[in-house]
Amino acid sequence: MNVQPKFSWWEKEGLNRPADFAVVGAGITGLSAAYFLKLHNPKARVLVLEKGARPEGATVRSAGFACFGSASELLLDVESMGADEAFGLAGQRYRGLQMLREIHGDMALEYEACGGFEVFFGDEKGKAEEIRDQLEHVNRQLNERGEIDGVVFSELERHETEALGFKDLHMAIKNKFEGGLQPQKLWNSLLVKCLGLGVEYRSGVEVKQVESGRLLGLDFELPCRKILVANNAFAHAWLPEQVKAARAQVWVSEVLARPFAEGTFHHKEGYNYFRGHAGRLILGGGRHIALEEETTFSTENSEQIKQYLMGELLPKLFRNNPPKMVESWAGTMGIGISKKPRIGLWKPGVWTAIRMGGMGIALGTLAGKMGADLMVEN
Ligand SMILES: Cc1cc2nc3c(=O)[nH]c(=O)nc-3n(C[C@H](O)[C@H](O)[C@H](O)COP(=O)(O)OP(=O)(O)OC[C@H]3O[C@@H](n4cnc5c(N)ncnc54)[C@H](O)[C@@H]3O)c2cc1C
């Protein structure tokens, strides 16, 4: 039986002593917030509370795409959010990625500057032409709005598209600013940075209730001057109208006979994604075929999504027999009525930095900083 022992006197002492800043949740957003809080307020007591023995959210369960949105996803966002918000959000993700790389360095993240690619297969020619016609416009908007300099999206030449080695690939669009990283390495580096500055990290401590001036849980009552709720989808328990869960699922193949094409790949407005890593294929997505069913905190893989990805997408990625999938996992994203994260005041002395959506690896560092800045300035 796996029953956690109750807190010792020493453990309780740390959980009941007043903190200047307390952060709920130790994903990329929460730890980044704690990092900035302690960096700029070295004398303050900064405490991060994490419910799991290890972090149980999306960060270490992500697919490691360091991306800020394919051209077709961006255009879809323009339709649903308007141009200002859609291009602004892409810019925030881009800046978040830059900040992440500056803080940790590419080695610590195992960052590969391999570029991101959006792909369209033979049965998607109509969609591909539609996006091709808009590429120049999207690039210009990103430049003129001051979000990203340089040519962001460019269509691959025919021979480059062929060289990717996929079956019946019609068109591919490259984004040279994207790449891939190792999510567990990212988290390790963040924790080491936080501990090095003197942030206090407590795992296995679930916050049950958030009040102005204190956090409550089983066997503790922590007085804190300022609180940041950074538990992403799990904030649904407190703010159901602001954030809800969306399951994302990933599969890993056996070792491939030949190296997979270099790059991180997106398909179907970013709903499907795949990349080579350590001689294997990492393949995820499929949520768009069952949006209702995927609104769940379950971390089991679903047979429906598996059938779709293995039946529809996998065979297109190999000219010969596709590989067997040998591992899989699922995790919980935080989404909501808007694709924009919810960063702001919740109640006196309590802020949120939640709803990171499907690109929180790009956004998390900046979102954490924005949350930290609000706490310090107000
Ligand atoms: C399978 C999958 C693949 C993904 N792939 C990518 C990708 O390739 N690229 C990308 O950019 N994004 C990806 N994402 C999304 C990205 O991982 C998230 O947007 C990002 O990690 C969110 O980080 P976060 O710190 O805000 O939240 P989380 O990482 O979810 O962290 C929240 C933390 O809060 C803790 N917590 C919850 N409730 C409490 C409580 N009451 N008390 C204390 N602690 C609590 C949780 O245990 C968790 O550790 C993916 C997500 C999933 C699930």
The ligand as a MOL file (V3000), in Angstrom:
LIG
                    3D

  0  0  0     0  0            999 V3000
M  V30 BEGIN CTAB
M  V30 COUNTS 53 58 0 0 0
M  V30 BEGIN ATOM
M  V30 1 C 1.7970 15.0850 -24.2330 0
M  V30 2 C 2.0940 16.5530 -24.3250 0
M  V30 3 C 2.9520 17.0080 -25.3180 0
M  V30 4 C 3.2660 18.3660 -25.4030 0
M  V30 5 N 4.1960 18.7530 -26.2940 0
M  V30 6 C 4.5920 20.0430 -26.3040 0
M  V30 7 C 5.6550 20.4520 -27.1350 0
M  V30 8 O 6.2480 19.6390 -27.8240 0
M  V30 9 N 6.0040 21.7660 -27.1440 0
M  V30 10 C 5.3550 22.6810 -26.3450 0
M  V30 11 O 5.6830 23.8700 -26.4100 0
M  V30 12 N 4.3780 22.3070 -25.5130 0
M  V30 13 C 3.9870 21.0210 -25.4680 0
M  V30 14 N 2.9950 20.6360 -24.6200 0
M  V30 15 C 2.3810 21.6570 -23.7550 0
M  V30 16 C 3.3490 22.0700 -22.6390 0
M  V30 17 O 3.9380 20.9090 -22.1130 0
M  V30 18 C 2.6180 22.8550 -21.5540 0
M  V30 19 O 1.9650 23.9580 -22.1400 0
M  V30 20 C 3.5840 23.3740 -20.4890 0
M  V30 21 O 4.4560 22.3790 -20.0590 0
M  V30 22 C 2.8050 23.9220 -19.3140 0
M  V30 23 O 3.6950 24.1860 -18.2650 0
M  V30 24 P 3.1760 24.7140 -16.8650 0
M  V30 25 O 4.3470 24.8800 -15.9900 0
M  V30 26 O 2.2970 25.9080 -17.0670 0
M  V30 27 O 2.2140 23.5740 -16.3230 0
M  V30 28 P 2.5410 22.0130 -15.9080 0
M  V30 29 O 3.7910 21.5530 -16.5430 0
M  V30 30 O 1.3010 21.3030 -16.1730 0
M  V30 31 O 2.8340 22.1630 -14.3700 0
M  V30 32 C 1.8290 22.3170 -13.3950 0
M  V30 33 C 2.3410 21.6600 -12.1050 0
M  V30 34 O 1.4400 21.9720 -11.0330 0
M  V30 35 C 1.3580 20.8290 -10.1940 0
M  V30 36 N 0.1100 20.9660 -9.4270 0
M  V30 37 C -1.1450 20.8480 -9.9040 0
M  V30 38 N -2.0430 21.0880 -8.9290 0
M  V30 39 C -1.3420 21.3550 -7.7950 0
M  V30 40 C -1.7210 21.6630 -6.4600 0
M  V30 41 N -2.9920 21.7590 -6.0900 0
M  V30 42 N -0.7380 21.8760 -5.5480 0
M  V30 43 C 0.5750 21.7890 -5.9000 0
M  V30 44 N 0.9860 21.4860 -7.1770 0
M  V30 45 C 0.0290 21.2850 -8.1040 0
M  V30 46 C 1.3490 19.6650 -11.1770 0
M  V30 47 O 1.6800 18.4490 -10.5500 0
M  V30 48 C 2.3840 20.1320 -12.2050 0
M  V30 49 O 3.6820 19.6610 -11.9110 0
M  V30 50 C 2.6610 19.2950 -24.4960 0
M  V30 51 C 1.7890 18.8370 -23.5210 0
M  V30 52 C 1.5120 17.4750 -23.4170 0
M  V30 53 C 0.5880 17.0090 -22.3360 0
M  V30 END ATOM
M  V30 BEGIN BOND
M  V30 1 1 1 2
M  V30 2 1 2 3
M  V30 3 2 2 52
M  V30 4 2 3 4
M  V30 5 1 4 5
M  V30 6 1 4 50
M  V30 7 2 5 6
M  V30 8 1 6 7
M  V30 9 1 6 13
M  V30 10 2 7 8
M  V30 11 1 7 9
M  V30 12 1 9 10
M  V30 13 2 10 11
M  V30 14 1 10 12
M  V30 15 2 12 13
M  V30 16 1 13 14
M  V30 17 1 14 15
M  V30 18 1 14 50
M  V30 19 1 15 16
M  V30 20 1 16 17
M  V30 21 1 16 18
M  V30 22 1 18 19
M  V30 23 1 18 20
M  V30 24 1 20 21
M  V30 25 1 20 22
M  V30 26 1 22 23
M  V30 27 1 23 24
M  V30 28 2 24 25
M  V30 29 1 24 26
M  V30 30 1 24 27
M  V30 31 1 27 28
M  V30 32 2 28 29
M  V30 33 1 28 30
M  V30 34 1 28 31
M  V30 35 1 31 32
M  V30 36 1 32 33
M  V30 37 1 33 34
M  V30 38 1 33 48
M  V30 39 1 34 35
M  V30 40 1 35 36
M  V30 41 1 35 46
M  V30 42 1 36 37
M  V30 43 1 36 45
M  V30 44 2 37 38
M  V30 45 1 38 39
M  V30 46 1 39 40
M  V30 47 2 39 45
M  V30 48 1 40 41
M  V30 49 2 40 42
M  V30 50 1 42 43
M  V30 51 2 43 44
M  V30 52 1 44 45
M  V30 53 1 46 47
M  V30 54 1 46 48
M  V30 55 1 48 49
M  V30 56 2 50 51
M  V30 57 1 51 52
M  V30 58 1 52 53
M  V30 END BOND
M  V30 END CTAB
M  END
